[in-house]
Amino acid sequence: MDSVMKMVNGFFGGLVSLMMAILPVTILWQVLTGTTVFGMDVIANLTALIEQVGNGGFAGLVVLVIVASFFMKK
């Protein structure tokens, strides 16, 4: 069971790493060309996410800390 959990954790860790590498490229693409990437408006989605966290008050701050903890190296 431990090896299965390590494999699943490794898979999702790799997936998150891949997405974090693709995100700056998609933002740069949208800024330079003005077109969406795969039909997704990345900048508008990020702006909406930041607005929702900002409007969340204390709950938004807690969510932001939890999400940031996922991206911190231990």
C-alpha positions, 0 to 999 in steps of 0.5 A: 500500500505504501508503494501505491501511495508513493506512486500516486504522489509521484504522479501528481507531483510530476503533473503539478510540476509540468503545469507550473512549467507550462503556465508561464509559457501560456501567459507569455503567449497570450500577452505577445499574441493576444490569443487564447491557448487551447481556448482558455483565457489564462490571464482572465482565469488567474485574475478571477482566482486572485479576486475570489481569494481577495474577496474571501477575507480571512477564509481567502487568506487561509486558502491562500496559505494552504495552496502556497504550502503545496508549492513550498519545498520541504 
